[in-house]
């Protein structure tokens, strides 16, 4: 089985090869076909291969049953992958929304800081003006000594 190849495409290629051999007069037992098909699966299917070997008697297992089992496994695997992709998209959307909210929060906090610093400056200026006016009142008519 080639990477990114489906079970049905693999079985079509396998059947073409077997039919070609039968056309040349070779007789192949179904047990041998089942074993060949099982061992042609890629490493990502090792778990399924092992489960089939342990759970079923390969001497009486029909080729159609094996292909059916492999197709079922492939469909389930695709369903899990699609579900995983959906979850990843949802997580990605949530992260984008979170970043947007963080940006808005940051802007708001910067505005608060700038307005509070302006308020502090105004208070400080008012305090200086008040002290200056008190100083001027207390020194009326007197010369300022240097």
N, C-alpha and C positions, 0 to 999 in steps of 0.2 A: 504494500500500500504506500502510495506516495504522499508526501505532506499535502494537506488541504484537499485530499481526495476523499470523496464520500464512499461509504460501504457499497452502495449500488454500482458506482463506477468501477470500483475495485473488482466487484463480483462480475461485472460485464467483461472486463479485461481477462479475468481468471477463466471465465467460461469460454471466451474466444480461444485462449491458449489450449484449454482442455479439448475443445471441439476440433481444433487443428490437429492435436495429437491423435484423437480418435479417428480423424480422417486418414491418418497415415497407418491406421490399423493397430494402434497401441490400446490395450485395455488397462484402465486404471481403476482400482478399487475405490469405493466411496470413502473408506477409512483413510486411505492415503490422501484423497482430495481434502477431507476435513482437516487433517493434520497440516497439509501444505497451506491451506487457507488460514488456519490459526497462526501458524508461525510466520506468515507474511505480514501480520499486523505490526504497526510501528510500536516503538517503546511506550508511547503514551497510552497504549491499549494493554500493557502488561497485566494490569490488575484484572481486566475483564478476561483476558486469555487464561490467566491462572484460575480464576473463578470457574470458567467453563470446564477446564481440564479436571479440576477437583470435584465439581458438582455433577458432571455428566460422564457417562460411559462413552468414550470416543469410538468404541467399536460398533456401537449401535446408533450413534448420533447421525442423523441425516444432514446432508449439506444444506437443505432448505431450512431446517430448524436452526442450524448455526447462523446462517445469514439473517434469519428473522431475529435471533437474539442480538446479533451485532447491530442490526438496524434499530432495534428498540433502544439499545444502549446509546447509539449515536443521536437519536432524537432526544433522549433525556439529557444528554450532554449538551446539546445545542440549546435546550430550554434553560439549563442552568447558566450557560454563558450569556444568553440574552438577558436573563434576570440580573446577572452580575453587571452587565453593561448599563441596564436601567438604573441600578443602585448607584453606580459610579457617576452617571449623569446627574442624578438627584443630589449627590454629595457635592459635585462640582458647582451646581446651581446654588446650593446653600452657601458654599464658600464665597462665591461671587457676591451674593447678597450680603454676607457678613462683611466683606471688604468694603462694599458700598456704604453700609451703615457705619463702619469704622471711619470712613472718609468724612461722612456727614458729622459724626460725633467730633472728629478732630477739628473740622471747620468751626463747629459751634463752640468748642472749647477755646479755640484761638480767638474767636470774636469776643468771648467772655473775658479772656485775658487782656485783650487790647482795650476793651471798654473799662475793665477794672483798673488798668494801668493809667488810662486817661482820667478816671475818677480820682486816683491817687495823686496825679499831677495837679488836678484842679484843687484838691484839698490842700496840697502843699503850697500852691500859689496863694490861696486864700489865707493861709496861716502867715505867710511872709507879708502879705499886704496888711493884715491885722497888726502884726508886730511893728511894721514900719509906721503905721498911723499912730500907734501908741507911743512910739519913739518920738515922732514929730510933735505930738501933744505935750510930752514931758519936756521937750527942749524948746518950747516957744520963747522966742526972744533971746535966747542964749546963743552964744557963738559956739560953734563946734570946735573943740580943741583937737589940734593935730599932734 
